[in-house]
Amino acid sequence: MTTSKKSEKPTSTATTTSCCITKWAYRLLFTIVLIAACKWLDTIKDRWYVLDPQFLHELAQSAVESAPTPTSTDYMIQHIVTNLTETYPSSLIRLNPDSSEWVLNNAGGAMGAMYIIHASITEYLIIFGTPLGTEGHTGLHTADDYFNILVGEQWAFTPGSLQMERYTPGMVHHLPRGTAKQYKMHEGCFALEYARGWIPLMLPFGFLDTLTSTLDIPTLYNTVRITGREIILNLLVNKI
């Protein structure tokens, strides 16, 4: 009996080792397949874009130029939304015309408010700003970001440049994906912000300050509710 028990131990150990190796092999294979799938999707994501950065820039400039005063933010927003809804059919893309749906936003140490005009898997379009001024980190994103200034100024700084970038009404600040800057919305600023890329991967940046600092759960709830609603409504018209 003693000899039999001793001979069973190496077999049991070998079986456990074999199972462990198999599990890690499957995990490695899954990781490789996942990375390959993500890289492939990244090469074809542009086929799902509907909005055009140049058109949005020209639209923002048109809103600035036609506004009664340089601070007529309400007029500019309505000008933008009206033109968007007239340009893009509802069968192609879902736009949110309810400009009363403003929510606070804390991200990267900066604070403002935003009105979500469009949100989908690969694109978002918002009005973002504050009349008070704010400063923070742009975030390091998986999407290109186009910040079209409507009212006020935005200042930005890239490490090593030693010079301030200054963006005024009618200008666009393009932040390529994978880059980050310090920015300041000097003495108040509002902008039409457009991002194209993998939008869900940007959301933690917009949510984390709520969980670690402000604890403003109602704002977090409304942000998730509106964003989720718009993404789902866009999926229903085959807008990814």
Salt bridges, closest charged atoms under 4 A:
ASP42 OD1 - LYS45 NZ 3.23
ASP42 OD2 - ARG177 NH2 2.81
GLU101 OE1 - ARG229 NH2 2.73
GLU123 OE1 - LYS239 NZ 2.99
ASP144 OD1 - HIS174 NE2 2.93
GLU153 OE2 - ARG166 NH2 2.61
GLU165 OE1 - HIS173 NE2 3.77
GLU165 OE1 - LYS181 NZ 2.79
GLU187 OE2 - HIS186 NE2 3.60
GLU230 OE1 - ARG94 NE 2.89
GLU230 OE2 - ARG229 NH2 2.85
